[in-house]
Amino acid sequence: MIKSLTPDDIAPPFARYAHGVLDSNSGLILTSGQLALTVDGTTPIGAEAQARLIFSNIDLILADAGASRADVLRINAYVTGREHMAGYMVARDAWLAEVPHLPASTLMIVSGFTRPEFLVEIEVFARKPVAG
């Protein structure tokens, strides 16, 4: 069974998709690419602030699946320029500071996103903890 993950306390998706999905058979959790948008529709200025908001929203998506950042297997991140890499990495490293293992990670530079104010997009792959 597949469960759509769309927490009420983050901005809704832009179209007909879920912020994430949980495959209850395998425990695999996949998030859609997350952009820095608050519930009231504002976007923070700067890559670090955007990445911090995105990681906070990812925490809520993972929690909706019964998981946490400690269950993340892989992070895929995208920034719109080399000048945004450092801010993203500061936010990522802070988000992972208390995690007992480090996930795999990819960071790519892309030409842009759906709105010019978006500087960072992040998606994660995780596995729900096994009860035991």
N, C-alpha and C positions, 0 to 999 in steps of 0.2 A: 504494500500500500504506500502511496506517495502522499505526503501532507504538505500543503502550501504553507509557507511561513511568511506572514505579513503582519508584524506587530502593529498595534494601534498607536503606539507612542513614538512612531517615526513617520516621516512624510510618506504618503502612499506612493506606489509605483506610478510612473508616468503613463503607463498603458496597461494592456491586459497581460500581466505577468506577475509573479510573486517575487518578493524580495529574496526568498530562498525556498528550498525544498528539502524535505527529509524523506529518504527511502527507509521506511521502517523495517524492511527485511534485512538490509545490509547495515543500517545505521549511518549511511553516508549522508552528509549535509553539504549542499552546494548553495552558495549565495549568488544572486545576480550581482553584476557590477554595481557598487554603491557610490553615489555621488554625495557631495556635501550640501544637503538641503535640510533645514530644520523643519519642524512641524508647521511653523508659521510661514514657511516659504522663503526664508532668508538663507544666504550662503555666506559663511565666514570668509574673511579676506586672508589670503596667504595659504600656501600649501600645508604648513604644519597645522594650522587651525582647521583646515578642511579635513586633513587626514585624521585628526583627533576626533572630530565629529563622526566621520565615517566609521572609525573603529568603535566608537561608542554605539553607533547604530548596529554594527555587526554583533556586538555583545548582546543586544536585544534580540536579534534574529537567532543567534545561537541559543539563547535562553529559551526562546519559543520552541526550540527543538529538544530541550533538555540537555544542552551542552554548554560549554564555555570556551574561552580562548585557549584553555589548556588542551582542548580537543582538536585544535586546528592542525591540519596536516600540511597545507600549502596556502601561501598568499600569492596572488597575482595582483600587481599594482601597475598603474599607468599614470604618468605625469605628462604635462604638456610642454615641458622644457627641462633641460639640464639644471637650470637655476632652481627648480622645484624639488630636485632629488633630496637635498639635505634636509629640508623641512619635513618631507614625507618620512625620511629615515629616522629623524628625531621622534616623531609621533609613533612610528612602528616599534622602535626600540623601547619606548616607554610602555607601550601596550603589551609588549612581550616580557617586560622586566621580571615579572613574578611567575612566568610560565616555566614549568620544570623541564621542558624540552624545546628546542627551536624547530619550527616548521621549515619546510622547503619554501623558497621565495623567489619570485621573479619580479623585476622592475623594468618597465619599458617606457620609452619616450614616444608619445604619439602626437599627431598634429592637432588634436582637439576633441572636444566632447559636444554634447547637444546644445550647451549654452557657453558663451565665452568666459563667464566667471568661474566655471568649473576648471580646476587645475589638477585634480587627483581623482582617480577612480580605483576602487579596491574590491576584489572578490576573494572569497576564501572557500576552501574545501576542508571539511572537518568530518570527524566520525563521532557519533553519539557514544558516550561511555557505556561499556557493557556492564549490566547489573551483575553483581556477584558477591 
